[in-house]
Amino acid sequence: MTETLSPVDHDARAAQVARWGAFHHARNVIMQLRSWWVSLFAIGALEPLLTVLALGVGLGVVVDAASPGALGVPFLQFVAPAMLLSSAVHAAQAENTLGVFSSFKWHELYQAAASTPTTPSQLAEGHWLGATVRYLINCATVIAVLLVFGAITPASVLVLLPVAVLTAWSFGNPVMAWTALQHDENGQFSILSRLVVLPLTLFSGTYFPLDVLPGWLHPLGWISPLWHGVNLTRILTLGQAAPAWLPFVHVAYLTALSVAGLLIARRIFHLRLTGALPHPRQKRTRKQAASKPVAVPPSELSDGQSMLPRTHHSASFSGRFPVVAARGLKANWGANSMLMATGAVEPVLYLLAMGIGLGTFIGQVQAGTSYAAWIAPALLATSALNGAVMDATWNVFMKLKFDKLYETMLSTSLGPLDVALGEITVALVRGGIYATSFVAVMALLGLVGSWWVLLAIPACLLIALGIAALGIAATSFCRTFQQMDWIMLVLMPMFMFSGTFYPVDVYPAPIAAAVKCLPLWHGIEMLRDLNAGAVSWLTAGHALYFVVLAMLGIAAPQGPVPAVSPCGVAT
């Protein structure tokens, strides 16, 4: 007996989608979380835990000991609302940059959905609703961590959670509108993080009151949604003195940004998906487009085809790695020059914010050494590390996963080791430029303690060498953005726990011993020795550490990258 299927009422289905299109898309956004729930919850739980331990508990020991009662409450309680809201803003940044861009550019999910009765405006609203669920998950996790450490009270959650979500909207909605205008990824999202998100995080009264900064920096805080959110929570939960009308101003400002950002995003989604906002490249005439040869990436070729004839050579090294390095440097200092330049700004912002702002409450860490002078070498090491990490991880990942650049390179006489050494050379140049610029800033601020600091630049190159080699080896195992998040999760505790902002002796002995195994700790101690002129055999031991790290990274077995591996032998 054949079962008869009931006919589908397509008109009714289309009407339902047209009516509830935003909720349908929001459900799809939420359902996507299932594919990487392990990464979401692990990173979502570990990141706030590490942040609270490092910048709340660890740094709080130093601040409370140096200036007891200066902030009115213990340091951990003072920064707790700021940590929550900063986490919400960072979640909003992630959801409304790559989350929106990938749906337009790489996966074309919006274009597919727009071919249904779902309207472009509903897609914007659906993304907003789905992102809100992410914000709630993120904020709930941070709140749970803060409750465990006694940084907030259970009653304060009723205030903190809605304000955190409102702050995330006030930043994320305008960013969603801006992202919808982007047709190509040229590093603008990293620039947004460095020149917008980071300054807002550091100069919005998060770790110290805005009043301790020079007056010309105060407007940066006033326009920051994070500053309004942080001050609102401190007024409502910590009893911070303020006029009775000020909380209403904070709420009105955050609400206005949220509503305006969503309305503009809806409009831009509509214009782009209806063709009223064409790609800049579409300005070419059809004749120009037809006359220009189109390069086909290897990923779009049929099976068994290649853009260049594949040369199967046995040697993994031909000695032509300078060609790879020259190509990488040309790309970095061409279209990505702004991205490269902003990378040098990041540690300087930390130095100005933490060294000057927070240094007001800490004073001297060691006899005759100000807090700014003490953290400057640590940030110098971080600058070299960041420069190497960006080239050795995300740049390599994009070339492997999307550009398929290495497949083309290995179709020539270049071997895998040539590619690896070329990418490492690019990372060294980037790390060296970052280090040189930061040493110049140290000199201008009077934070240089010895002529030995001239050796800090080659020391930074050594740090960059070790980190780049290890980073390329680790990146070769990554298949997804979520797996790359795990690499970033390793870097974050290094930055926070390696004695960057406070001495490691505040930890219990077992934890301090574990910290001293981290690469960044060795880099920080080496540069502090050089800056202070206290060079010893321990300094040489720190340098040897990075030599061994570089050798291990180059010799390490590589992950199962399709067709080729960036280091080691072709698979």
Beta strands, then each sheet from edge to edge (+ up, - down):
strand 1: 364-366
strand 2: 369-370
sheet 1: 1+ 2-
end
